[in-house]
């Protein structure tokens, strides 16, 4: 059951409630939810619900209706995030686990690990103990394979995932691996589930071959009831009458799981299909359906693999799949970050801003804006977001060292460039060190229970009104009130408390302020993306870059701009943006902002840069990333 406590409850009263629940044999969890103090309990207390309603400090008691309690979203409304080294499973960045079905040798494991890391995998999978249908099939190398996995972590920098088949392996798992996998055949091995629950390591729990979703979640309940909340669910296909694939991948489980539980979900299309050519389309579909990540089998020589070669992707196939996922992820509000691990390492190694223990990134507006989302999707949990009141304040804070980085919007696919930020890039001697693109989805948000016909006023940023013009035209009786940012709009209607007021903002702002989405996706054009730049005093990490931003001016003579563009064209350098901006104080003279797919700071580009300097009156490199 869920006990909602009174605001400002004393610690003494709270401890008393906890003690009563524990005396009655309940497992107790404290839940944070929008300024409300909530205690969740699982078990069968001796007293009824009315007894707990009468306890001092209790406002409301709600029984949990499902048979699974601790894994229920009723008990834990917020998504669970599972930290595995520098990787966070369940957050806004897609987690891809890749590697061979089984560890066959050190050379095989290292070769595949280096390949999958190069193409964006952040965790490495490989079996050490292999439960096989036939007792004569390869059963795995056992502890020798675990030692190889530990070497992979040390040398390649990937956390490792492997299957545990018996409680007797617990000590070895604690010594060598980062994530313990419970295979499909062991999903209902309750002694094994209790054992991994007591171990406290992150657990990847695969769905059984013929298990219902409720049975799967009840297995997860066993792990959580032993005190381990770090459970990630893995859908790997279920057995049906269909013979054309190894199993049937239940993609409908993704939205069902997201609704029923707070635990993250990973999809394994390799075991689901059993056929190499079927893995990429199912992986793409899984991300589109809202999965938190993928588990993909990859082998450099699958024809000679000792286990599951026919379903293992070649490294190049894996690379193509990752590029496709990179494109799909923003459509569903997530990112695939190819620099995930390198970025995390670089942030860990850099000194914090003076006077602060943490690394900080400035963004415009408030928590819950799209700029805040860009900040968290680029850096994850490694950086503390710092709200700022203006773009200039962001640049100034980075320049003065008050924050380590700034996140600024540069252009929107519908509204065009944010010219103020291009002007500030010219004014300040800061560098673009990265970029991220977000799909911008606007929602009509109001007080819980508000009906659209009762709305009279709508708050949001003026640009948002433009992007939702078609929807707003059908409600021309609404008064539109401009505010500085979308999160402020939601915060304002909450503080006013008027049911006739609504706001247009992202879903995150509604969740933060306890408001309700009345209508989803009201933007006129769904292809609404904003490109954000990350700025800093120096690059986040060394190494090759694939994109550069420049600004330059040319003389007022025929063909001057053409001559600069010719430098790129004749050398096969792709130009992805060209925009002119007036030069302040010089009417009818312009600067040109250029983005190219090249690293202009590399040694190989130096001769080209010198030639470009000769053909321009002014040239500044804004950044390579």
Phi, psi and omega in degrees: 000162182244125180251115175271123184262158181292148178296139180076018180300142181286155178296329179297314179295320181296316179297324179296317179296316179300316182298318180298316180296317181292323178297332180268014173082019181269148169273129188247135176228136175266134185244133174262130182205099172046061175068003181260139177266120185229139173243130176254142179223144177234138182141190180236086181292155181290327182271157180274178184299322182299325178300316182287330177297330184274354181294141178301129178096352180267126180267318185207146176234128179236120176294144174278121190282340184272158178290331174269132187252300187293330179273354184290142176290337173299319182284329187219086186297328182280148176296138174280132176252130184249117182271123174235094187063237179272357185262138177242117179270130179104358179267201188272001175252131181295133177257123179246121176258127184217154179155182182285161174300315182226148172283120183255329180194167178296315181299317179298313182295315182294318180299312182291320180300316179296322179293310185291327176294319179302326184263006170115359175294146181243348174225152184245131178253150176182130183278135174254322176242116187248106173287115185244153180298319179261135177291349182265355179281162179302125185258002180100163183269358178067224185298330177301319178293323178296322177295322178295318177300319178297324176294321177302315180299316183290318188270325184259337178087021178253131170297152188243144182236130176210160185275139174251129185248351182208144175303336180294343181270002188303313182298319179295319180296318178298327184281323193248331193244165181258324180229129179265125178262134170255116185287169183301320182291339183253011184302328180248028171274089194293327177293323177293320178297318177297322181297311181291334174297321180282338181292324178084359176279155173305141184238132172255108186258110180278147178286139179294159186303325182232023185279142170283166179297322180295319177297320178299312181292327176293328175294319176297325179300323177301317182293313181295326182293342177269004175103004181254107180272357188271065182247129175245128180275144180229113175275121184233021180092147179241159183278125177229189180280353185284120184269354188280346173229162182300315175222181175249118182284118182270083180290337178294343178295334184298302179295330178295313179298317181300329180278324187275328189224161178269356183282144178288159181231131177250144178249134177249090181283347180292307178287333181294319184260322182072007184227124187308314185291341182270347184294309182302314180296324178289326177295316179298317181296324181296317179294318178298330180278352175108015179296151179277346180180182183227152172237113189238132174275129182228137179215136181283343179217066188296334180296335180248015179293146180278350181205128171056038177300318184298338181258001182272132177284148166288154180306321181293324175295320177298320179298317179295319178300317182296322177296321178294318179296323178302323180283320185287321189307313181298335180297328180255021173080020179235178179224146165254115187257107180292338181258018186313303186286318180296321180295317180298318179296318181295320179295320179298325185276341184280147177289146179285161177301144182307133178084004182227141179276338184252170174270139190232144177230129180271144175214162183276134171102224185228169175301129180108352177280170177292329176296322176295319179296318177300320179298312183287327179287330180281315186257345185068219183270004185284343188234143174269118179288137181236113180292144177229157186271343182206163178295320180298323178297326177296310180300318182293320180295321178291317181300317184279354180080013178289331174228164182275324184218166171229147176243119184230141174284138178253321180201152177243141185296340179255316186269348178090199187283151171267093192296329180302320183287327175295321177294322179290327176297326177287322184287320185261147179269058177247163184246143167282122183247357179184170177213159177210141179248132179243140167282130182261110177247123180259138180234146172277123188237138179211187178290148179308132180087355180292135176258147186300325183291346180266355183283137178238330182229143178231129181253139172183182177284144181305322180295328178293320176302320179296318183286345179246025189302317183298317178294316182292329178298333179278359177226058187288357176273354180281141173273128181261122183245120182278137174227173189287333178201166187292321180294323177299322179299314180293318179299321183293317181291330176293315182293324179290325177070021181264117183300337181282353180266140176224172180221158172246123184196184176279162182299327182299321180296322178296318181294319182298320186259010176068029177262175187240138175282120181271318180217126181270150170056060183264005177294145184297316182245120181292343178274060185249102183236146173240135177262123179253143174253146173256124183247151179198175178281336179208161181302148179291322181213155177276174180114173183294145177243160181240003180212147178221149175242132181234160169222133179208163175234155179235166177290158181275076181214153182301132175081004184296315178292320179302320181297324179288320180292329179297326177303317180287314186299316184290342181251012175068029180266122185281128177264121184252350176204138173216122181214141179259148176224139179298144175275123182299130178084359179230086183305136175070015172247147192227151168258150179244124176264129187228133170246130179231155178269078179193159175260099186288346179267001179283158181299323183292338182269349185305315178299324180291320180295321178297319178295320179295321179298324179293331185264004180235155174275332181211138180215131177224131175273117182279338178159155174237135187204000000 
